[in-house]
Amino acid sequence: MTGLLGALLPAVPLAAGLLGLLLPPAPRRDGATGGDRGRTAAVTLGVLGAAGALALAVALLFTVDGPTETSATWVDFGGLAVTLGVRLDGAAALVAVAVTAVALAVQVYSIGYLRRGPHDDVDVDHRYPPYAAQISLFTGAMLLVVVAGDLIMLLVGWEVMGLCSYLLIAHDRRLAGAPAAAMKAFLVTRVGDVGFLLGIALLGVSTGSFRIADVLAHEHSSATLTAAGLLLLAGVAGKSAQFPLHTWLPDAMAGPTPISALIHAATMVAAGVYAVARLYPLFTAAPVTLTVLGVLGAITLLLGALAATAQDDIKRVLAWSTVSQLGYMTGALAVGSPSAALFHLLTHAAFKALLFLAAGAVIHAVGTTLMSEMGGLRRSMPVTFWCTVVGLGALAGVPPLAGFWSKDGVLTVAESAALEGTGPAPSWVGWIVWVAGLVGVAVTAWYAGRLLLRAFFGAPRLPLVRPHDPPAVLRWPVLLLAVPAALLGLAGFLGAFADRLRFPTVPVAGSEDGLVHLGPGVLLPLAFLLFGAALVTLGWRRDPAADPAAALGPLRPVFARAFRLDDVQHTVVVRPVRALARAARTSDEVVVDGAVEGSGRAASGLGAGLAALHRAALPRAAAGVLAGALLIGLAAALVGVDR
């Protein structure tokens, strides 16, 4: 029964997505009314597919009892087997619930967010069926990653997500920057995916099977584990936006806001963290890989937090905060606690989806993503305001909201790894993760407070706009996501997730009674939290009309451009590749095409010469033939006379 539920879990949204792609376009492009049956069918398929997957995930959560696996050989390449099957445990069931819950919220929210109005895009209904279908495919691909019992099947889901992210970010190709952002996301993640593919191939060849259970049970050499682990981390860095492959994630904000919620909260970016947790014994057996992961996680954590402090676009603030929070998750993995990493993944899915959908409600109401054009929204949009307060509080780690408990779990295991050397990586890795995490708490509180003050407090900066809370189809998904954003951490504290997120082969974050352990170390994160909140509040009090980011001085443009790492990548990678492409094109046009065309011209010239030669010889040949005929005739006549 458990195996059947696990197999159906990705199959339901994948089937809804494939059926949705077969739907005809909805209305005509000229904006004429009527003909909305295609949109209605797309809405029905999308919502029912996500709801069905959520029901299966919840059933699986209450059914799975310890790690279970079902598989059957699909193909066998001379002893190298690829299997079809599922590998289930409590962690997989919890992540599946998070994925499907966010996907359902996004499908419902999109019904109202992508709707044609008198001043809206008249083409939006025409694009809705493929949009809803692509969300279903995205959801099914992530669920395939969650339940896959074979590395090749995991890779299939991994790559389908990459394709869906490209299609959804570029949903409206007429928007400035959307096609380029989609291409950037696709190419940057592909760079990492090359390493991920090679890592899987190395493990499969070494084991003789791609089945995850076989790979984990096999006695690999240290060199193989280190090489495979580092190759896998390249894919993790791409999918989970870790330095230096993080640059695609903020640009992905060019896509529709519901898609930002889906990518940043429950799919794609969570896939890398989950994959490391899934294969964690391989990484603990090669501590070098966790050392690299810890360093990258600490850099990513601080980089994302600092970049978020100077953004004016509300979606880019949330995007950089996602980069930072992913650094907490990879940091927890590096210091020895996949339990803490997955717990923060779950709480982050709730509060980040909440924040993006609340931001979408604000954008829908005021018609801009720039906080410099907002202000004073708390009175006109009270529901959105309080939901945003819950989301930002959870993001910053305000007790007793969800993010406080999960972030404290990460900092607790990092502190233990630093002071007691309990992690699989060297203790100095614990130190950098712990210190970076503490600084990140203060910076997160600062930019979360700035977002709240700039968008919802002060005087309205667009006086002609009359904002209001969104309609029910937009409001209810936000309200429902506020519940786990507020309470999910308490479930972890009470031990409700402890058994399901506990990995028997690795250290566990917290005590034996529950997932999170609160000790004296919690006071330090709280102090950093209060410090960051006090800084932004005091600065705003001095001049409510000013942007608190002005206090950054000359660092503001540096943070706004994220330390110009995009420019560095453009100079070091993009320009040389373009130059190489131009050189290859020139070589092809001049050398290859020149040789081919030259051969053709030479052949044509030779043929023309021979033709001219034959044309010149034709009269002489005709005269010769005629003369010969006359001579033969004359000779025949003479012979006849003699006789």
C-alpha positions in Angstrom: 0.0 0.0 0.0 2.8 2.4 0.9 4.6 1.7 -2.3 1.4 2.3 -4.4 0.9 5.7 -2.6 4.5 6.6 -3.3 4.2 5.7 -7.0 0.9 7.7 -7.4 2.3 10.7 -5.6 4.3 12.1 -8.6 2.1 10.4 -11.2 -1.0 12.4 -10.3 0.4 15.9 -11.0 2.5 14.7 -13.9 -0.7 13.3 -15.5 -2.5 16.5 -14.8 0.3 18.4 -16.4 0.5 16.2 -19.5 -3.3 16.4 -20.0 -3.2 20.2 -19.5 -0.6 20.6 -22.3 -3.2 19.0 -24.7 -5.8 21.6 -23.9 -6.6 24.1 -26.7 -5.8 27.8 -26.3 -8.5 29.6 -24.2 -9.8 32.8 -25.8 -8.7 34.6 -28.9 -5.7 37.0 -28.7 -7.7 40.0 -29.7 -9.3 40.1 -26.2 -12.8 39.1 -27.3 -15.0 37.8 -24.6 -16.2 34.2 -24.3 -14.4 31.0 -25.2 -13.1 30.5 -21.7 -13.6 26.7 -21.6 -9.9 26.1 -22.1 -9.1 28.2 -19.0 -11.7 26.5 -16.9 -10.4 23.1 -17.9 -6.9 24.2 -17.1 -7.9 25.5 -13.6 -9.8 22.3 -12.9 -6.9 20.0 -13.9 -4.3 22.1 -12.1 -6.2 22.4 -8.8 -7.4 18.8 -8.8 -3.9 17.5 -9.6 -2.4 19.4 -6.7 -5.2 18.6 -4.3 -5.0 14.9 -5.2 -1.2 14.9 -4.7 -1.7 16.7 -1.3 -4.2 14.0 -0.2 -1.8 11.3 -1.2 1.1 13.0 0.6 -1.0 13.3 3.8 -2.1 9.6 3.5 1.6 8.7 3.1 2.6 10.7 6.1 0.3 8.6 8.3 1.1 5.3 6.5 4.8 5.2 6.2 6.4 3.5 9.2 10.2 3.5 8.9 12.2 3.4 5.6 10.5 1.3 2.9 11.4 0.6 -0.7 9.9 -1.0 -3.7 11.7 -1.4 -7.0 11.8 -3.3 -10.2 14.6 -3.5 -12.8 13.8 -1.3 -15.8 16.9 -1.8 -17.9 20.2 -3.6 -17.4 23.3 -2.4 -19.3 25.6 -5.4 -18.9 25.1 -5.6 -15.2 24.6 -1.8 -14.6 20.9 -1.8 -13.6 18.4 1.1 -13.6 15.3 0.5 -11.5 11.8 1.9 -11.3 10.7 2.3 -7.7 10.2 4.5 -4.7 12.2 4.9 -1.5 10.0 6.3 1.3 10.6 7.4 4.9 9.1 10.0 7.2 11.3 12.8 5.9 10.2 12.1 2.3 6.5 12.2 3.4 6.9 15.5 5.3 8.7 17.2 2.3 6.0 15.8 0.0 3.3 17.4 2.1 5.2 20.8 2.0 5.6 20.6 -1.8 2.0 19.7 -2.5 0.6 22.2 0.0 2.5 25.1 -1.6 1.7 23.8 -5.1 -2.0 23.8 -4.3 -1.9 27.3 -2.8 -0.1 28.5 -6.0 -2.6 26.9 -8.3 -5.6 28.5 -6.4 -3.8 31.8 -6.1 -3.0 31.9 -9.8 -6.7 31.7 -10.7 -7.1 35.3 -9.4 -3.6 36.6 -10.0 -3.5 35.7 -13.7 -6.9 37.0 -14.8 -7.8 39.3 -17.5 -9.3 42.6 -16.5 -10.2 45.8 -18.3 -6.7 47.2 -18.0 -4.8 43.9 -17.9 -3.0 41.8 -20.5 -5.7 40.6 -22.8 -3.6 37.6 -23.7 -3.3 36.2 -20.2 -6.2 33.7 -20.6 -4.7 32.4 -23.8 -1.5 31.5 -21.9 -3.2 30.1 -18.8 -3.6 26.4 -19.9 0.1 25.8 -20.5 1.0 27.8 -17.4 -1.2 25.6 -15.1 0.1 22.5 -16.8 3.7 23.5 -16.3 3.0 24.1 -12.6 1.7 20.5 -12.4 4.7 19.2 -14.2 7.0 21.2 -11.9 5.2 19.7 -8.9 5.3 16.2 -10.2 9.0 16.5 -11.0 9.9 17.6 -7.5 7.8 14.8 -6.0 9.7 12.4 -8.2 12.9 13.7 -6.7 11.4 13.2 -3.2 10.3 9.6 -3.6 12.8 8.3 -6.3 14.5 5.0 -5.3 16.9 5.2 -8.1 19.5 7.9 -9.0 18.5 8.0 -12.6 14.8 8.5 -11.7 15.9 11.3 -9.4 17.9 12.8 -12.2 14.8 12.7 -14.5 12.8 14.7 -12.0 15.8 17.0 -11.4 16.0 17.9 -15.1 12.3 18.2 -15.7 12.2 20.9 -13.0 15.0 22.8 -14.8 12.9 22.8 -18.0 9.7 23.9 -16.2 11.6 26.7 -14.4 12.7 28.0 -17.8 9.2 27.9 -19.2 7.5 29.4 -16.2 10.0 32.3 -15.6 9.6 33.2 -19.3 5.8 32.8 -19.1 5.2 36.2 -20.6 8.0 36.6 -23.1 7.0 40.2 -23.8 8.1 41.4 -20.4 11.5 43.1 -20.3 14.0 40.7 -18.9 11.8 37.6 -18.7 13.4 35.6 -21.6 16.9 36.5 -20.5 16.2 35.6 -16.9 14.7 32.2 -18.0 17.7 31.5 -20.2 20.1 32.5 -17.3 18.3 30.2 -14.9 18.5 27.3 -17.4 22.1 27.8 -18.3 23.5 28.4 -14.8 21.8 25.4 -13.3 22.9 23.3 -16.3 26.5 24.1 -15.4 25.9 22.5 -12.1 23.9 19.7 -13.5 26.8 18.5 -15.6 28.6 17.8 -12.4 25.5 16.2 -10.9 25.2 13.8 -13.9 28.9 12.9 -13.7 28.6 12.2 -10.0 25.6 9.9 -10.5 27.4 8.1 -13.3 30.5 7.6 -11.1 28.5 6.2 -8.2 26.5 3.9 -10.6 29.6 2.5 -12.3 31.3 2.0 -8.9 28.3 0.2 -7.5 27.0 -1.6 -10.5 23.5 -0.2 -9.9 21.8 3.2 -9.7 19.5 2.0 -6.9 19.9 4.4 -3.9 19.9 1.5 -1.4 22.6 -0.3 -3.3 24.7 2.9 -3.7 24.5 3.6 0.1 25.3 0.0 1.0 28.3 -0.3 -1.3 31.8 0.0 0.0 33.2 2.8 -2.1 36.8 3.9 -2.1 37.6 7.2 -0.4 38.7 8.7 -3.8 35.4 7.7 -5.4 33.3 9.1 -2.6 35.2 12.4 -2.6 35.1 12.8 -6.4 31.4 11.8 -6.6 30.4 14.0 -3.7 32.1 17.1 -5.1 30.5 16.5 -8.5 27.1 16.1 -6.8 27.7 19.4 -4.9 28.0 21.2 -8.2 24.4 20.3 -9.0 23.3 21.2 -5.5 25.0 24.6 -5.9 23.1 25.2 -9.1 19.6 24.0 -8.0 19.8 25.4 -4.4 21.5 28.7 -5.5 24.7 28.3 -3.6 27.7 30.5 -4.2 29.0 30.8 -7.0 25.9 29.5 -8.9 23.4 31.6 -7.0 23.1 34.4 -9.5 20.1 33.0 -11.4 17.7 33.1 -8.5 17.2 36.9 -8.0 16.8 37.3 -11.8 14.1 34.7 -11.8 11.8 37.3 -10.2 10.9 38.3 -13.8 8.4 35.4 -13.7 4.9 35.7 -12.3 4.9 36.1 -8.5 3.1 32.7 -7.8 5.9 31.0 -9.7 8.4 32.8 -7.5 6.6 31.3 -4.5 6.7 27.8 -6.0 10.4 27.9 -7.0 11.7 29.7 -3.9 9.6 27.8 -1.3 8.9 24.2 -2.1 10.5 23.1 -5.3 13.8 23.6 -7.2 15.8 25.3 -4.5 14.8 22.7 -2.0 15.8 19.9 -4.3 19.6 20.3 -3.7 19.3 20.3 0.1 17.0 17.3 0.0 19.3 15.4 -2.3 22.2 15.9 0.1 20.1 14.7 3.0 18.9 11.7 1.0 22.5 10.6 0.2 24.0 11.9 3.5 26.0 8.8 4.5 28.0 9.2 1.3 29.0 12.7 2.3 29.8 11.8 5.9 32.2 9.2 4.6 34.0 11.9 2.6 34.3 14.8 5.1 36.1 17.0 2.4 32.7 17.4 0.7 31.0 18.6 3.8 33.9 21.0 4.4 33.4 22.5 1.0 29.6 22.6 1.5 30.0 24.4 4.9 32.3 27.1 3.4 29.9 27.6 0.4 26.9 27.7 2.8 28.5 30.3 5.1 29.4 32.5 2.1 25.9 32.1 0.6 24.3 32.9 3.9 26.0 36.2 4.4 26.0 37.2 0.7 22.3 36.7 0.4 21.5 38.6 3.6 23.7 41.6 2.8 22.4 41.8 -0.8 18.8 41.9 0.5 19.5 45.0 2.6 19.8 47.3 -0.4 17.1 46.1 -2.8 14.2 48.3 -3.7 12.2 45.6 -5.5 10.1 43.8 -2.9 10.5 40.5 -4.8 14.2 40.8 -5.0 14.4 41.3 -1.2 12.6 38.0 -0.8 14.7 36.3 -3.4 18.0 37.3 -1.7 16.5 36.2 1.6 15.9 32.8 0.0 19.6 32.6 -1.0 20.5 33.4 2.6 18.1 30.8 4.2 19.4 28.1 1.8 22.8 28.9 3.3 21.5 28.0 6.7 20.2 24.6 5.4 23.5 23.7 3.7 25.3 24.9 6.8 23.3 22.5 8.9 24.2 19.6 6.5 27.8 20.5 6.7 28.0 20.4 10.5 26.2 17.0 10.7 22.5 17.5 11.0 20.3 16.8 8.0 17.4 16.8 10.5 17.9 20.5 11.3 18.4 21.2 7.6 15.1 19.6 6.6 13.3 21.1 9.5 14.4 24.6 8.3 13.4 23.5 4.8 9.9 22.8 6.0 9.4 26.0 7.9 11.0 28.0 5.1 8.6 26.5 2.6 5.7 27.8 4.7 6.9 31.3 5.5 8.5 32.0 2.2 5.5 30.9 0.2 3.4 33.1 2.5 5.7 36.1 1.9 5.7 35.8 -1.9 2.0 35.4 -2.1 1.5 38.4 0.3 3.9 40.4 -1.9 1.8 39.4 -4.9 -1.3 40.8 -3.2 0.6 44.1 -2.6 1.8 44.2 -6.2 -1.7 43.4 -7.5 -3.1 46.3 -5.4 -0.5 49.0 -6.1 0.7 48.0 -9.6 4.4 48.1 -8.7 7.1 46.0 -7.2 9.2 48.9 -5.9 9.0 49.7 -2.2 9.9 53.3 -2.9 6.5 53.6 -4.4 4.6 51.9 -1.6 4.0 53.0 2.0 1.0 53.3 4.3 -0.5 50.0 3.2 -1.2 48.6 6.7 -4.5 50.5 7.1 -5.8 49.8 3.6 -4.6 46.2 3.5 -4.9 44.9 7.1 -5.1 41.2 6.2 -2.1 41.3 3.9 -0.2 43.4 6.5 -0.7 40.9 9.4 0.1 37.9 7.2 3.3 39.7 6.1 4.1 40.4 9.8 3.8 36.7 10.5 6.0 35.8 7.5 8.7 38.3 8.2 8.7 37.4 11.8 9.2 33.7 10.9 11.9 34.7 8.5 13.8 36.8 11.0 13.4 34.1 13.7 11.0 35.9 16.1 9.7 33.5 18.8 7.5 31.6 18.8 7.0 31.7 15.0 8.2 28.7 12.9 11.5 30.2 11.7 12.7 30.7 15.3 12.6 27.0 16.2 14.2 25.8 12.9 16.8 28.5 12.8 17.7 27.8 16.4 18.1 24.2 15.5 20.7 25.0 12.9 22.6 27.4 15.2 22.5 24.9 18.0 24.1 22.1 16.0 26.6 24.6 14.5 27.5 25.8 18.0 28.0 22.2 19.1 30.2 21.4 16.1 32.3 24.5 16.8 32.7 24.2 20.5 32.7 20.4 20.9 33.7 19.1 17.5 30.6 16.9 17.1 30.2 17.3 13.3 31.7 15.1 10.6 33.6 18.1 9.2 36.5 19.9 11.0 35.4 22.1 14.0 36.4 25.3 12.1 33.6 24.6 9.7 31.2 24.7 12.6 32.8 28.0 13.7 32.2 29.7 10.3 28.7 28.4 10.0 27.8 29.5 13.6 29.3 32.9 13.3 27.8 33.5 9.8 24.5 32.3 11.1 24.6 34.7 14.0 25.5 37.7 11.8 22.8 36.5 9.4 20.2 36.7 12.2 20.9 40.4 12.8 21.1 41.3 9.1 17.8 39.3 8.4 16.1 41.2 11.2 17.3 44.5 9.6 16.1 43.9 6.1 12.9 42.2 7.2 12.1 45.3 9.3 13.0 47.6 6.5 10.6 45.8 4.1 7.8 46.0 6.6 8.4 49.7 7.3 8.9 50.8 3.7 5.8 48.9 2.4 3.3 49.2 5.1 4.2 52.2 7.3 4.7 55.9 6.7 2.8 58.0 4.2 1.6 56.5 0.9 4.0 57.4 -1.9 1.4 56.8 -4.6 -1.5 59.0 -3.4 -3.7 58.3 -6.5 -3.7 54.5 -5.9 -6.5 53.2 -3.7 -5.2 49.8 -2.5 -7.2 47.2 -0.8 -6.9 43.6 0.4 -7.2 41.1 -2.5 -10.3 39.1 -3.3 -11.0 35.7 -1.6 -9.2 33.6 -4.2 -6.0 35.5 -3.5 -6.6 36.0 0.2 -7.4 32.5 1.4 -4.2 30.9 0.2 -2.3 33.6 2.1 -4.3 33.2 5.3 -3.9 29.4 5.2 -0.1 29.6 4.7 0.1 31.9 7.7 -1.0 29.0 10.0 2.1 26.8 9.4 4.3 29.8 9.2 3.2 30.6 12.8 2.8 27.2 14.3 5.0 24.7 12.4 8.0 25.3 14.6 6.0 24.4 17.8 5.3 21.0 16.3 9.1 20.5 15.9 9.7 21.7 19.4 7.1 19.3 20.8 8.8 16.4 19.0 6.0 15.8 16.4 8.6 15.7 13.6 11.5 14.2 15.6 11.0 10.5 14.6 10.2 11.4 11.0 13.2 13.7 10.4 15.6 11.7 12.5 18.3 9.9 10.5 19.6 6.9 12.3 23.0 7.0 10.6 24.0 10.6 11.5 23.8 12.9 14.5 20.4 14.4 15.3 19.7 18.1 16.0 18.4 18.4 19.5 17.5 16.1 22.3 16.0 12.7 22.3 12.6 14.1 23.3 12.2 16.5 20.3 13.7 18.0 17.3 14.8 21.3 18.8 16.7 21.8 22.0 16.6 25.2 23.7 19.5 26.0 25.9 21.6 28.9 27.0 22.8 29.3 23.4 19.4 30.6 22.3 20.1 33.9 24.0 22.8 34.9 21.6 20.7 34.6 18.5 17.9 36.5 20.2 20.4 39.3 21.1 21.5 39.5 17.4 17.8 39.5 16.4 17.0 42.4 18.7 20.1 44.3 17.6 19.2 44.1 13.9 15.6 45.1 14.6 16.6 48.0 16.8 19.0 49.3 14.2 16.4 49.6 11.4 13.6 50.8 13.8 15.7 53.6 15.3 16.9 54.7 11.8 13.4 54.8 10.6 12.2 56.8 13.6 14.6 59.6 12.8 13.1 60.1 9.3 10.1 57.9 8.4 10.3 59.2 4.8 13.9 58.1 4.3 15.0 54.6 3.2 16.9 52.9 6.1 19.2 51.5 3.4 20.7 55.0 3.1 22.5 54.3 6.3 24.7 51.8 4.4 26.5 54.7 2.7 29.0 53.7 0.1 28.2 50.0 0.8 24.7 50.4 -0.5 25.5 50.1 -4.3 27.9 47.3 -3.5 25.2 45.3 -1.7 22.5 46.3 -4.2 24.7 44.7 -7.0 25.5 41.7 -4.7 29.2 42.5 -4.7 29.1 42.7 -8.5 29.5 38.9 -8.8 27.2 39.0 -11.8 29.6 41.3 -13.5 32.5 39.0 -12.6 30.7 36.0 -14.1 29.9 38.1 -17.2 33.6 39.1 -17.6 35.1 35.8 -16.7 32.6 33.4 -18.3 30.0 35.0 -20.6 32.3 37.3 -22.6 34.9 34.6 -23.3 32.2 32.1 -24.3 30.6 34.7 -26.6 34.0 35.5 -28.1 34.6 31.8 -28.6 31.2 31.4 -30.2 31.9 34.4 -32.6 35.3 32.9 -33.5 33.6 29.5 -34.2 31.0 31.2 -36.3 33.6 33.2 -38.2 35.7 30.0 -38.7 32.6 28.1 -39.9 31.6 30.9 -42.3 35.1 31.7 -43.7 36.9 28.3 -43.6 34.2 25.6 -43.7 31.6 27.5 -45.8 34.4 29.0 -47.9 35.8 25.6 -48.7 32.4 24.2 -49.5 31.4 27.2 -51.6 34.8 27.4 -53.2 34.6 23.7 -54.2 31.2 24.4 -55.7 32.5 27.5 -57.6 35.5 25.5 -58.9 33.3 22.7 -60.1 30.9 25.2 -61.7 33.9 27.0 -63.4 35.3 23.7 -64.7 31.9 22.7 -66.1 31.5 26.0 -67.7 34.9 25.7 -69.4 34.2 22.3 -70.6 30.8 23.4 -71.9 32.4 26.3 -73.7 35.0 24.0 -75.2 32.3 21.7 -76.5 30.3 24.5 -77.8 33.3 25.8 -79.8 34.0 22.3 -81.2 30.5 21.6 -82.3 30.6 23.4 -85.8 33.9 21.7 -86.6 32.5 18.3 -85.6 29.4 18.9 -87.7 31.5 19.9 -90.7 33.6 16.8 -90.2 30.6 14.5 -90.0 29.2 16.1 -93.2 32.5 15.8 -95.1 32.8 12.2 -94.0 29.3 11.4 -95.2 30.0 13.0 -98.5 33.2 11.1 -98.9 31.5 7.8 -98.1 28.7 8.6 -100.5 31.1 9.6 -103.3 33.1 6.4 -102.7 30.0 4.3 -102.9 28.9 6.0 -106.1 32.3 5.4 -107.8 32.2 1.7 -106.8 28.8 1.4 -108.4 30.0 3.0 -111.7 32.9 0.6 -112.0 30.6 -2.3 -111.7 
